[in-house]
Amino acid sequence: MISSKLRNYLEDSGVAYTRHSHATVYTSQETAQSTHIPGREMVKSVILKTDEGALVLAALSSNETADLDILRKEIGCRVLRLAKEHEFSDAFPTCEVGGMPPFGNIFNLTTYCDEDISKNREIEFNAGTHTDTIRMSFQDFERLVHPKVLHFAHLH
């Protein structure tokens, strides 16, 4: 069952998307493998916390790592770190922890998107669970989320 908040947002916007179910997995790379999606098309959501306590969402390919220094400078904070699960679980009330979609906007979080993702015609991402993904065009994703697109990731 996908996040009700995400499903309602997608249905209200009228965009085309497909939903896929898969075996329970806990990392974006496992999801890419189990769904036979190239790692560059599988988008993961990384939740970060600023020194002022604000949460932000970084969307990047499953086979990449976020450069927090680049994001810290872009955000304009002194300290930026990975948020701990207990710090963000309440921010995604219709999602399983670790299964959040890269739609920070519907959860009142600023979303940063690595520009490498924009090179994909389509992307796939967790739909709020560890067993469901959504596939849609990058163009629709960008139109719905209005992420700040910049290069902040590198292959790990």
N, C-alpha and C positions, 0 to 999 in steps of 0.2 A: 504494500500500500504506500503510494508516494505521499509526500508531505501535502496535507490538505491546503496549506497556504500557497505552496508552489503550484499545485494543480489548479486552484481557483485563479491565480494570477495568469497562468498560461492560457486557461480557457477564456478568461475575460479579455485577454489581448488578441485572441483569435489566431495565434501562430500555429504553424504545423510542427508537430513533434511526434516522436515515437517513444514508447516506453518499453524497456526490456527488463526482464527478471533474470536473476542468476543466483548461483549458490552464495551463501553468506560468506563475504570476504571483508577484510578490515583495512586494506590499504588500496590506494588508487592503482598501484601497479598490479596487485592481485585482481582488481576489478578489470583492468585492461586485458590481462591474460585470460580471465575466465569468460570474458565477452568477446575475445578475439578482436579487440580494438587497438590500433596502433597507439603507443604511449603518448605520442604528440597530440592525439585527438582526445584522449581521456583527460579531463580537466579536474583538478583537485582544488578544494577550498582549504586554505591555511588561515587560521584565525590568529591574529597578532594583537598585542596589547601595547599601547603607548605609555610613556611615563606619566601622562595625565589620567590614565585609566580608561581611555577610549579603546574600544575594540574596532578593528578593521579586518576586512576579508581580502586576502590575496588569492587570485585565481591564476593557476599556472598548470602546465602539462604535468602529467603524472611522472614523467621521466626527468623532471627538472627540480632544482632546489632554488628557493628564493634567496636573493642577496639582500639581507635586512638592512645593510648600510645604504643601499640605493633607495629603498623604501623609506627609511628613516629620514633621509635628506628630503625626499619628495613630500613627506608628511610634515616635516618641519619640527620633529620632536627630538629630544636628546637621547632617549632610550626607546628601543623597540625590541620586543621579544615575542617568542611564541607564547600564546596564551595557554594556560592550563585548562583542562577540561572543565573543572568546577567553576572557572571564571567565565566561561561562555555557554555552558549548557542551557541556562535560562534564556539566553538570547535567541535560541532556535526552538521555540516551544513545540513545533509540529515535526521535529526531526530527531532521529537517533543521533547521539553524540558520535561524531566522526562520519556521519552520512550527509552532512549539510551540502545543499546545492550552492553554486557560486553566484547566488542571487542575494548579495548583501543588502541591496536596496529594499527588498520586501521585509527584511528583519532590522531595518534602520541602521545598517552598517555601510560605511563607505567601502566601495569595491575597487580594488586595483587589479588590472588584468595584464598579464605579461603579453607583450606584442607578438611573441611567437605564436600564440594561440590564434591570433587574427589571420594567420596564413592558412588556416584550415577552413575549408568550405563548410564543414560540419564539425561539431564537437559533441562529446558525450560526457555526462557528469552524474554524480549521485543525486538521487531524487528525494533525499531525506531519510534514506534507509541504507542498510548494508546489503540489500538484496534487489534494489531497483535502480535503473539508470534512465536518463532521458537523453535522447539524441535530437538535436535541432541545428539549424544553420547558425554559423557564427554571427552572421548579419542580424538575425532576429535576436540572438542573445544580446548583442551590443545595443540594439535599439531598445530592448526591454530593461536592461540593467544600467545603461549609461556609465560603464566603468571608466576609471581613469586608466588609459592604456599607455604603458611605458615598458621599456626593457629592464627587467629586474631579476630574471631567472637565468640559470645556466644548467647544463646537463650535469647530473651527479654520477 
